[in-house]
C-alpha cells in the first residue's frame, strides 16, 4: 500500500480547479533541515521505501512506508514538506520576472464571460495578434505515476526515469490546454492566457480572434492543433516567424539533420532581439488542472515574442530580392500542408533525403563529365 507524503489519501478524481498555483509555496531546504531530510530519505531508501509523483496533481507518494518502524514513519510525516522540496523542487520563476520587466499586462481567463469581454477589448483595437497554444497528452496517454530515482545517500538522482509526453505533439492524442494571444492596446502589450478547460475552443467568445492576422512561431504546429479541433483558419491571415527567421537569421545547428540550421523561438529572439527567453517550463506538466504562475507567464511570453519578433524581422525582409513574395508564398502553404497532414498524407523525409543524396551524386558525376570536355564551370557556360 502507498502513503501520500502530504498525509492526504489518494483521490479518485482530478483535483477541483483553483487559480494558478504560486511557485512560492515550496521553500528550498538548506542547512540542518536539509541534512536531516536527506538522512531520513537515505534511511527510508535503505528500508525499501520508494517514491513517485502522481501525474494528475503532482502529489508525492511513498510506497512501502507501512512496513517501516513507527519512529521512521513519524519522521517521514514530520518532514513531508522538506521531502517534497528535495524530490520535487520548485522550478524557475524566470518567465514571471521577464513578463514583469517587459511591462506586459497578463490576464488569465477561466470563464466565457471574461473571455468575451477581454477578447472583445483586445480585438477592437488590435488587428494583428501574437498567437500560441500549449498542449498536453490526453490522460489516457499518461501513466498514473512517475517514479522518482533517489541515490543511496538520500538525494534526488541527476538522471530520472524518462516520461513519454510525445502525445502532446500529436493532434489526435493531445489536448489543447491553453490558448494565448497578445496585442497592443494604447502602446502597452496585453497578453490573454485562456484556459480551454473552462472556455471551449469553439466558443463564440473566441470568434473575433480568428478574424485577426495571427502571428506565431512555427504556426504549422499551432494551426494543426487548432484545425484538428474544428477551428477554420485562413492562410491569408497567418504570419509565421519561423519562416521569416529562415529568410533572415542564422539560427542554430539542427542536430537532427546534419548540415542544416533552424531558428527556434529562443534562438530567434536571442539573435534578433538580444533577449534570453526562458524555456524551462516548456516540458512542465501542462496536463495539470492547477497551473503555476510560471507556466501561465511562460505561455504568455510565446505569444508576446512572436509579435515582437515579427516587428523586428519584417523591415529586414522587404529589402531582400523577392523577400515579401517568398514570405507570402511560404505562409500561404501553412494551411494546405496542415490539411494534408491531418488527412494522413505526409512527407517521407528519409526517402526525400535519399533522393537528394542520389541527385547530388549524379550531379557530381555530370560535372566531372562536363569538366572532362573542357568546361570548368558548367553553371556559367552559355
Secondary structure, DSSP 8 states (H G I E B T S, - for coil): -EEETTS----SS-----S-B-GGGS----HHHHHHHHHHHHHHHHTT-EEEEETTTTEEEEESGGGS-HHHHHHHHHTHHHHHHHHS-----HHHHHHHHHT-EEEEE-SHHHHHHHHHHHHTT-SEEEEEEEEEE-GGGS-SEEEE-B-TTS-B-SS------GGGG-TTTEEEEEEEEEEEETTEEEEEEEETTTS-TT-GGGGGGGGSEEEETTHHHHHHHHHHTT----GGGEEEHHHHHHHH---EE-TTSTT-EE--HHHHHHHHH------GGGGS-TT-SS-BHHHHHHHHHHHHHHHHHHHHHHHHHHTSTTHHHHHHHHHHHHHHHHHHHHTT----HHHHHHHHHHHHHHHHHHHHHHHHTT-S-GGG--
